[in-house]
Every structure is written in C-alpha cells, then in structure tokens.
Amino acid sequence: MVELLLWPFVAGLVLTGIHAYFGLHVLARGVVFVDLSLAQVAALGLAVAILAGHSVQSEAGYWYAFAFALGGAVLFALARPHERALQQEAVIGIVYAVSAALGVLALDRAPQGAEHIKQLLIGSILTVTPQEVGQLALLYGVIGIVHVIFRQPLTEVSFDPLLAAARRRRVFLWDVVFYGSFALVVTSSVRIAGVLLVFSYLIVPAAIAGLIARRLVRRLVLAWALGAALTALGLYAAWTWDLPTGPAIVTAFGAATASVAIGLSVPRLTTRKVSTFAGVVFALAGLLLIAFPDMDQPWLDALEDAAPSVQTTFLTSGERMTRLAAVESIDQARAELARLRAIEQDVRWGKIPMEADKAERLRQYLVGRTEISAGDQLVLKQLRRKARARQRFGLGLPLLLLGAGTLYAMGRRRD
Amino acid sequence: MTRGHVITTFVVALAALAAAAPPASLSAETTRLVTTSADLKALVEAVAGDRVEVESLTTPDQDPHSIEVKPVHLARLRSAALVVKIGLDHEPWLARLAAPQVPVLDVSKSVRLLQTETPRLRVERRAHVHAYGNTHFWLDPRNAEPITGAILAALVMLRPAEKTSFEANRDAFLHRLNSKIDEWEAALKPYRGTRVVVVHDSWAYFAERFGLQIVAAAEPNPGVPPSPAELAALFTRMREAGVRILIAEPHANPALVRSIAEKTGAKPVTLIPSSFDYIGLFEDNVKRLAAALTTG
C-alpha cells in the first residue's frame, strides 16, 4: 500500500501547498470558477498544439497550454476594472464555455488528440512519478517565494482593493502577476491531478478554513493541515474500498465540507427546528409509501437491511422461510463464487496448471452459478414487493400520522 | 424595418443558404454506401471494387464509441443506399442519426461473438464493458470472410446485375487475405500461449486468432482509472506470472502504460485497432507484436 500510495500522497501535499494559498485569494476575489476556466483555456492551447503537429506529452504542448492560459489570465486582469458593467464571473464563464467549444472544433480536425486531452482533464494522480512531483515542488517553491516577496501588494489587491487603490498600487500589473502565476500553477497541476481534483484542492481547504478562522495566516495553516489530512483520507478510502483515486479524494473533500457545515449548524439548532424537520421527513416518507408503494424507497431498503424484522413482520411465516432460504443460498453462492473466481484467476495467470477444457468448464460453471444466484436475488425482490404492499398502510399510515402530529404540535406551540 | 420584414429576410436568407448547400441526393448512377468505421469501408471496397462509392463516418483515430455527430454525417447518411455498421453497442451515436428509409446492414450478425455472457451479479469489477458481446470482431482476420459474405449479399440486393463481379472481387480479396493470415500465424506461432495484459479489452478476437492469452485488462472501464488496490494486485500478478507484454492502443492513458511498464518490467507494445487498409492493419500489428515478443 505504502509503495503505491506514497508518491500520490506527496503530490497531494505539493498541490495543497500552493492551491490552498491561491484558494484564499480566489475566494476573496469572488472568482471561484477561474481555475476551471483557465484549465479549459490551457486544454484549448493543447488542442492547438496538436493541430500544429506536436504531441500531447511534448514540451511544446506544455508551453502552448501555458501561453493560452496566460492569455486568459491577462484577459481576466483586463476585465477586473469593469466589474460593475460586466461581472468577473460572467467573463470567466464565457471564457470557459467558448474555449471548451473551440477545443472541440480544433480536435475535430485532429481527432487523435481527443482521448489524450480527455485523460488530461481526468488526470491520473495514482501513476504520478517522483520526477513529476519533484519538478512540481520546485516550480511551486519558486512561485511561492515570489508571492512571499511581494506579499504586501498581492494581498492588498486581492483582499482590499480599496486600500490598494488608495495607496496607488498598480492594480492591473499585480492582477497580471496574480493571474499569470495562477495560470502557470493550474496548467502544471491539471496535467498530473486533473481538473476536478485541482479545483477541490483550490477551493475546499480555503473555504473550510474561512469558516473557522479569521486571520489570513491562521487560515492558510489550517487549510494546509486540512488538505494534507483529506488527501490521506481519500487515498486510504481508495485503497480500502477499491475506488479510483482522484474521485475518492474529491469525495473526501466534499464529505469534509458537509461535516463542517453540519457541525457549525448544530449549535444553532433548536428543538423546534429539529422537530419540524423530522415531522416533514416522516410525513413525506409516509405519504410516498402510501401513494407509490412500488417506487424505490431507499431509506426503507436500508432500514430493512439493517433490521430485517421491519420487513419480516409484514411477511407470512411461509414467506419468511422462503426469504431465509434465499438469503442463505445467496451467501453460499457468494462465498463459492469468490473461491472459484480466485481459482479461475490463478489458472488464468498460470499459477495453477489446469487443462484447457477443464478451465473452460470452470469458466462456464461460474457463469451459470452467477445466473442461479441472480434468480435468488429475484426471489428476495419479489418478497420485498409483497412486504411493501402490506407496509403501505401498516407502516406508511403511522409514519404520516406521526409526521403530521409533530407538525401540528409545533404549529400549536407557536400560538 | 418591421418585425415582419426581419423574419421574412431571415427566412429568405435561410432558403438561399439551403439552396447554396451541396445537394444531399446525388445522381442515381453511383451507389453511395456509408460505413461506421474505416475497417468496414475497407471490407466493403474489397467486395464492391470501384463500382460503388464508400464513405466512413469515422476515421481510425477516433474513439468509435463516442463521436460528435456533425451535419455532414447526417447528410451522408440520408443520401446513402446502405449503411454498414459493426452493430451491438459499438455505435451508440448512430441511433441519433436515424434515417429510417436507409437500410442498415449489421455485420455483427454474421460472426461468432466472444464474451456474450453478461454477469448480472457483480461480485467484482470485471474486464467487461460490452453488454452484448465484445464488438472488436474485425480484429480476427478470419472474420473478414463472414463479414464480406454479408456485405456481398447486401450489395447484390442493391445491384443484382453485378453479382459476378462482386463475387470475383471478394474471392480475390479473400484469397490474398488467407495467404497473408497463414504468414501471420506462422510469424506468431512460436509465441502461442504467451500471457499478455491489455490496457483495454479490445483484443479478445485478435488474441484468440493468434494464440495469445489475455490474462487481464489494466483499465477495465475505459476512462475510469483503476483503483490503487486493483493496480497493486495487477502488479503482483504480472510479476509472479512473468508477463512480458502489455498491449496498448494509441489512445491509452500514457501515464498508466508507463507506470505498469516501470513497475513490472513488461514491454508496452502499441497495436492499432482500426485502419483504412484492412490487410495492412494486421501486417503492421503482427510485425510490432513479433518484434516485442522476440525481444521481450
């Protein structure tokens, strides 16, 4: 595990280092989607590079991408003073859509690049190499130093444009420096991590830190810690639950945001709010169960999986026996299939020798066994439907009454 | 200008544009056929010779599963006498190009398909994205015989007068192809039973014909990168079994290919899945594969 996930983790740390910092700026400026927009412009640059006869992996491709992103950066700096007439977010959105469309038009003439650009936007942090991480760390180190040296004007221009204007800062110049270095960072990061992951590194740690801390330095340190912890969590989840790495990390970021939001709102909750919410949920669940018993009821499915008695109380004793037999048979089949599949894999890879026709018979048996097991699943589904028809009033009506009663009580308390 | 004028002008302009556009239906003398892939174009031409005009809706570079449909495609399709397609779920975009008056030849009906079983109980993620069977059947050169057979039958329906000429074309092509297949089989014979890993699951037919044994696909679902655990298992398996060859397509994820090659020592070899030159396609692929197998 460590051998495979070490470099993705280090890459995640490097990405956190620079993106959490830029994220604070981006949030202060209110240009959340600037990163997606610049990444799309960089992809357009790459498409043009392909048209010009360069390969996606080539140096030239990278410089094309950066040059285009830099062009986008200058455009954003130019648009900023006209914020009142035309919002920055509108400009960013237009640039995103138009460069995506232009990219499609360009690739229509050079289709061999389409797949590569698609992969570029997805990214593959799992297969990152130590050299790539090293180069990235070096580049971001240099950019970081530049930003530390010029922290005064850069911070003012992002966080306090009025002060910057009062001090007669050259706002356009510093905007170009900011967006230009940001374009370089985005172009380089997306190559390794993909658009989704880079966006998450940029926005999520900075946003969560902003909810908790006020001072800029504290926010930055907190954002770094969050980024590192969530990268580790995402990688661990990807390993444990067998998930694609990038999306797993992004999901970890999303889960963290949700838990912080819930955590912050819990102290503000009153009994009244909670009861009203619960009342609405109960009434709605009951109503849906009564009105559409055949509809998917995922909450009830989950409840039945956790506590089978919720279903079995609505079944006759004969049906209960059938259910038990089916469940047992599925469990057996699962164990047997897992065992045989392992053998089949070993045969396939040449670990266990087996004659060709015997191996084929094993394969056929596996297919057949899977079908039989699918039949058992069908039996369970049928029983669930039968139970649903009885739960409709046996469970739906009490739920509806409970919900309505709670809401009624809450309404009375106001008076 | 009133609103009525504007609309009239717009309509007139549209009509003028429509008139200026190239006519969709061409003279009845040349029969125009449309295929969905370059390989099918090559096979149709092998039977039809220069008696019909054949156009392919895609180029070999494109991913055949996801095509951005263009107006030209629509025009070509509507004016075609026959559409020849791979079938199954290979061309999902074709459904949106409906031209009900044009007959469609589904060549998948003429060949023996592989991987037709669809596991309904998902015990594990499997190297299997094809819901109705693996669609890459043109990569077994022996399948050219049934495919051109179906094409011949369809062409004879269209132009019965030229039956003998079509038959002669097909026989000549198959004769040439069969002698080539013997050469290719001879070239790869020493490596029969060699275990290989593929990036995508598109080489089942090719492997079966030339006696290679595909043991795993590195990216079972194209576009979804493998999970760390999957990749770790693959590395271990490849090292244990001593797999020396990794077959990739030109558009395979280069980072993934490089990483597998570095971690396991397997030699990546890029094979081409599609071409306008059917015989040249195998000539090239066999040569690349033989070179990799000799040194690997």
Interface residues (C-beta under 8 A of the other chain):
Chain A: M1 L4 L5 P8 V56 Q57 V104 D108 P111 Q112 A114 E115 H116 K118 Q119 I122 S124 L126 T127 V128 T129 L235 A238 W239 T240 D242 L243 P244 T245 G246 A248 A333 R334 L337 A338 R341 Q345 R348 W349 G350 K351 V367 T370 E371 S373 A374 Q377
Chain B: T59 D61 Q62 D63 E68 K70 E117 P119 R120 L121 V123 E124 R125 R195 Q213 V215 A216 G223 V224 P225 P226 S227 P228 A229 E230 L231 A232 F235 R237 E240 A241 P250 H251 N253 P254 A255 L256 R258 S259 E262
